[in-house]
Amino acid sequence: MAAKNYRQWTAEPPLKQNEWIDSRIYSDPAIFEEELEKIFKKTWIPVCHESELPNAYDFRTMSIAREPIIICRGPDNEVRAFLNVCPHRGMIIERRPSGSFLEGQPSGNPKRMTCMFHAWQYDMRGNCVYISREKEGYQDRLCKEDVGLRRLRCEVKFGGFVWVNLDDNPKVSLEDWATPAFECLRKSLDAEPLEVFHYHKAIVNANYKLWHDTNCEFYHDFMHYHNRVTGFNDAYFARKNEAFEHGHVVVGTFEVNYEKYEGFDSRAALSFPHLPPNQWYMIDMFPGMNFNLRGSALRCDIVTPLGPDKVMIEFRGLGLKRDTEEERKTRVNHHNTIWGPFGRNLHEDLIGVQGQGTTTRTGCEPRRILHGRHENQTIHDENGMRHYYEEWGRWMNRLPSKPDQPFVEPISVVAAE
């Protein structure tokens, strides 16, 4: 048939309800605000890695669902998370992205988090330890023991990543949330301490789910010359996309033939513990975090949605803490020759994601986004996409294909239960 008129273009595709979605879930501002409340404020988010806080009194700042967060390591070596908000007047306490509290700031003392607005001070456990002119201002009506920072659920797990949940009573523990998906790599990641050797962040003009989508499916590998040359063989096409509870997906391993790409060599000489040479595993975590262990380098993407059509992504490259100088140089080289010196996805991925972002911006007409490929849950199957958006629908109570309607379980899932 020839090109479509408007009615034909906007008609529902001849697919099952869970095999396509409405693009309004990428562009609708109300849906975006609802995602922050229902998903990002309720799920476990990996915010950084413990190696970025190597010493007592080190800290990092970030945000989750617009809430400013501070992570710090106490003198007892414990890593804790707090809202980066002073309980006095709601001032942000620390504006630096990272640093140390070991030395005092101009308005405060060493080993203290100090709000520069009125010089209230807090220790690494979040206790208020000093209120300027406390007795003069409050007499006996309020004292430092009555206030303190808002402590958040925080755990260090799965290779030393720091996970935070804004919900005091999450419906699932971190262990239950992530363990099944991480099982394929946990032995390698927990074998010995890891260390971040690369950090970069970028703002991409697209919805955060579009970034997830390009991580979740490999049908788009046709646009990656490198991946076609080094990977398109029987083992590659047999890789499994395995779906796990809570919306996570694991892409199975195979041996990458790096030497088939001109100028590249095999990466068999340097790997991770318990990982065979030249292997490639990927864990895609709901609602959009990605852990990609490719031979000698682990890469992690952490998304922070900024708006319906804007997302900040933090990219980290990790190796073993005990690496020699030569081993670290090799890992950095391997990382950069796949992900680029800025640690982003392959540049074609950025073109694809921002191209989708251009056509699904707020104000664009609704479009049908297809997820209907079935290839026995192998690498070019879109089962990972269907699985992700089913989980999204549960959290949001919206039908992804008709977001104005409440979510209903796919018939196959209901029948299985």
LINKAWO-V448494 format. One record per residue. N is the residue number from 1. RES is the residue in one letter. D_CENTER is the distance of its C-alpha to the mean C-alpha in Angstrom with 2 decimals. Layout:
BEGIN
{{N RES D_CENTER} {N RES D_CENTER}}
END
This chain:
BEGIN
{{1 M 41.48} {2 A 41.31} {3 A 38.72} {4 K 37.88} {5 N 39.22} {6 Y 37.06} {7 R 37.91} {8 Q 37.13} {9 W 33.91} {10 T 32.56} {11 A 33.95} {12 E 31.87} {13 P 31.30} {14 P 33.31} {15 L 30.37} {16 K 29.33} {17 Q 27.53} {18 N 24.14} {19 E 24.48} {20 W 23.76} {21 I 22.08} {22 D 23.32} {23 S 21.64} {24 R 22.17} {25 I 18.92} {26 Y 17.36} {27 S 20.04} {28 D 21.57} {29 P 21.06} {30 A 22.10} {31 I 19.54} {32 F 16.77} {33 E 18.22} {34 E 18.46} {35 E 14.79} {36 L 14.09} {37 E 16.85} {38 K 16.53} {39 I 12.86} {40 F 10.75} {41 K 13.77} {42 K 14.25} {43 T 11.24} {44 W 9.81} {45 I 6.81} {46 P 6.39} {47 V 7.85} {48 C 9.81} {49 H 12.17} {50 E 15.67} {51 S 17.38} {52 E 16.54} {53 L 18.85} {54 P 21.67} {55 N 24.55} {56 A 25.73} {57 Y 25.21} {58 D 22.24} {59 F 19.55} {60 R 16.40} {61 T 15.64} {62 M 12.73} {63 S 12.38} {64 I 10.95} {65 A 12.77} {66 R 15.24} {67 E 16.12} {68 P 16.58} {69 I 15.50} {70 I 17.19} {71 I 16.56} {72 C 19.83} {73 R 21.67} {74 G 25.08} {75 P 28.38} {76 D 28.07} {77 N 24.96} {78 E 22.84} {79 V 19.37} {80 R 19.22} {81 A 17.29} {82 F 19.24} {83 L 19.26} {84 N 20.32} {85 V 23.32} {86 C 26.97} {87 P 28.84} {88 H 31.91} {89 R 31.20} {90 G 27.45} {91 M 27.09} {92 I 23.88} {93 I 24.77} {94 E 22.94} {95 R 22.21} {96 R 21.45} {97 P 17.89} {98 S 19.05} {99 G 22.42} {100 S 24.86} {101 F 27.04} {102 L 29.66} {103 E 31.82} {104 G 32.78} {105 Q 31.91} {106 P 34.92} {107 S 34.79} {108 G 33.99} {109 N 34.66} {110 P 33.07} {111 K 30.53} {112 R 29.80} {113 M 27.18} {114 T 29.49} {115 C 29.28} {116 M 31.35} {117 F 32.63} {118 H 35.09} {119 A 34.40} {120 W 33.15} {121 Q 31.67} {122 Y 29.34} {123 D 28.93} {124 M 25.87} {125 R 26.20} {126 G 26.03} {127 N 29.80} {128 C 31.79} {129 V 34.37} {130 Y 36.18} {131 I 37.20} {132 S 39.38} {133 R 42.86} {134 E 41.81} {135 K 45.36} {136 E 46.75} {137 G 44.19} {138 Y 43.50} {139 Q 46.64} {140 D 45.94} {141 R 43.84} {142 L 40.39} {143 C 39.44} {144 K 36.41} {145 E 36.17} {146 D 35.57} {147 V 32.32} {148 G 29.10} {149 L 25.40} {150 R 23.13} {151 R 21.50} {152 L 18.17} {153 R 17.17} {154 C 15.65} {155 E 15.58} {156 V 15.19} {157 K 14.67} {158 F 13.70} {159 G 14.72} {160 G 14.71} {161 F 11.17} {162 V 11.65} {163 W 10.42} {164 V 11.73} {165 N 13.08} {166 L 15.23} {167 D 17.49} {168 D 20.34} {169 N 21.06} {170 P 18.02} {171 K 19.39} {172 V 17.92} {173 S 17.54} {174 L 14.52} {175 E 16.79} {176 D 17.52} {177 W 14.02} {178 A 12.62} {179 T 15.87} {180 P 17.15} {181 A 14.23} {182 F 14.10} {183 E 17.88} {184 C 18.27} {185 L 16.77} {186 R 17.34} {187 K 20.81} {188 S 19.79} {189 L 16.96} {190 D 19.17} {191 A 22.38} {192 E 22.43} {193 P 20.52} {194 L 17.89} {195 E 17.66} {196 V 15.51} {197 F 17.86} {198 H 15.90} {199 Y 13.87} {200 H 13.64} {201 K 12.12} {202 A 13.28} {203 I 13.85} {204 V 14.11} {205 N 16.67} {206 A 15.15} {207 N 13.52} {208 Y 9.74} {209 K 10.94} {210 L 12.92} {211 W 10.17} {212 H 8.90} {213 D 12.64} {214 T 13.44} {215 N 11.09} {216 C 12.59} {217 E 16.22} {218 F 18.45} {219 Y 21.46} {220 H 20.59} {221 D 21.41} {222 F 24.84} {223 M 23.84} {224 H 22.77} {225 Y 26.09} {226 H 24.71} {227 N 23.13} {228 R 26.30} {229 V 28.55} {230 T 26.85} {231 G 25.66} {232 F 27.64} {233 N 29.83} {234 D 30.58} {235 A 28.01} {236 Y 25.23} {237 F 26.29} {238 A 26.61} {239 R 22.97} {240 K 21.63} {241 N 18.66} {242 E 18.66} {243 A 17.36} {244 F 16.67} {245 E 17.05} {246 H 14.46} {247 G 13.25} {248 H 11.70} {249 V 13.24} {250 V 14.43} {251 V 16.20} {252 G 19.24} {253 T 20.72} {254 F 23.72} {255 E 25.56} {256 V 24.75} {257 N 28.02} {258 Y 27.07} {259 E 30.76} {260 K 31.42} {261 Y 29.74} {262 E 32.35} {263 G 31.77} {264 F 29.27} {265 D 30.21} {266 S 29.12} {267 R 26.40} {268 A 28.10} {269 A 29.35} {270 L 26.06} {271 S 23.41} {272 F 21.51} {273 P 23.61} {274 H 24.53} {275 L 22.94} {276 P 25.71} {277 P 26.09} {278 N 24.34} {279 Q 22.02} {280 W 18.63} {281 Y 16.18} {282 M 12.78} {283 I 10.60} {284 D 8.54} {285 M 7.12} {286 F 8.12} {287 P 7.42} {288 G 5.08} {289 M 2.51} {290 N 5.53} {291 F 8.26} {292 N 11.40} {293 L 14.64} {294 R 17.30} {295 G 20.60} {296 S 20.69} {297 A 17.25} {298 L 13.81} {299 R 10.97} {300 C 7.31} {301 D 5.07} {302 I 2.90} {303 V 4.56} {304 T 7.62} {305 P 10.20} {306 L 13.58} {307 G 15.87} {308 P 16.66} {309 D 16.84} {310 K 14.74} {311 V 11.12} {312 M 10.20} {313 I 7.86} {314 E 8.04} {315 F 9.18} {316 R 10.62} {317 G 13.47} {318 L 14.99} {319 G 18.45} {320 L 20.89} {321 K 22.17} {322 R 25.71} {323 D 25.59} {324 T 28.81} {325 E 28.90} {326 E 29.69} {327 E 26.92} {328 R 24.34} {329 K 25.86} {330 T 25.60} {331 R 21.90} {332 V 21.24} {333 N 23.53} {334 H 21.89} {335 H 18.40} {336 N 19.96} {337 T 22.11} {338 I 19.33} {339 W 16.44} {340 G 18.90} {341 P 19.75} {342 F 17.01} {343 G 14.26} {344 R 13.22} {345 N 13.51} {346 L 17.17} {347 H 18.99} {348 E 20.05} {349 D 16.55} {350 L 16.43} {351 I 19.91} {352 G 19.06} {353 V 16.10} {354 Q 18.09} {355 G 21.15} {356 Q 19.74} {357 G 18.60} {358 T 22.24} {359 T 23.71} {360 T 21.59} {361 R 21.85} {362 T 23.22} {363 G 26.88} {364 C 26.75} {365 E 28.60} {366 P 26.75} {367 R 26.13} {368 R 25.76} {369 I 22.67} {370 L 23.71} {371 H 21.92} {372 G 25.23} {373 R 25.39} {374 H 26.54} {375 E 27.03} {376 N 27.22} {377 Q 23.44} {378 T 23.48} {379 I 21.35} {380 H 22.59} {381 D 22.60} {382 E 20.36} {383 N 20.11} {384 G 16.33} {385 M 16.31} {386 R 18.99} {387 H 17.30} {388 Y 14.09} {389 Y 16.37} {390 E 18.67} {391 E 16.10} {392 W 15.22} {393 G 19.00} {394 R 19.51} {395 W 17.26} {396 M 18.77} {397 N 22.21} {398 R 22.45} {399 L 23.56} {400 P 21.18} {401 S 24.30} {402 K 26.26} {403 P 24.00} {404 D 27.18} {405 Q 27.96} {406 P 26.65} {407 F 24.57} {408 V 26.70} {409 E 25.78} {410 P 26.54} {411 I 30.01} {412 S 29.05} {413 V 26.80} {414 V 29.56} {415 A 32.14} {416 A 30.29} {417 E 30.22}}
END
